[in-house]
């Protein structure tokens, strides 16, 4: 295993966990253009499980989201649970609304058509 890094890949709308050049996990999001970053899926490859990488990924993704002045919209179960345990993000959370969920569904449907 080489050095594990976490980086934002805004072109693909995801924070990625990398082992060298290989993506081994991600926290996928959609920005709504109105100050919200909607996190909808987080995963770490099974062979890298149990190393705390999902927590590291979540922390960096949420820290960078807050630093960018965006509100965190947790749809992903992992991000939701992480936020319950890490209350320092509480002031930056926007609970999902029907409008935000509709925006997410539309964005994902458009992505699937590409």
C-alpha positions, 0 to 999 in steps of 0.5 A: 500500500502506498500513501493514502490521500483524500482529494476533491475531484470537482469535475466528477463531484466526489471526494476520493480516497486514493491509494497512489493513483488508484481510487479506493473510495469516494463521497459523492455529492451534487452542488445545487449552485445555491450554496448546498452540497448534497452528499448522497453516497459514500463507499470504501473498497472492501479490502480497505475496510476497517482502517478508518478511511471512511471517517477520514474521507468524511472529515475532509469532505465536510471540512472542505465543504464548510471552508467553501461556504457551502451547507452540508445536506446529508442524504447518504447514511454514512454522512448522516451518522458521521454528523450525529457523532461530530457535532462541530458541523451542526451549524453547517447542516441543512436537512434535506428538503423536498426541493433539494431531494428533487434537485438531487434526483434530477441531477442524478437522472441527467448524469445517468443519461450521459 
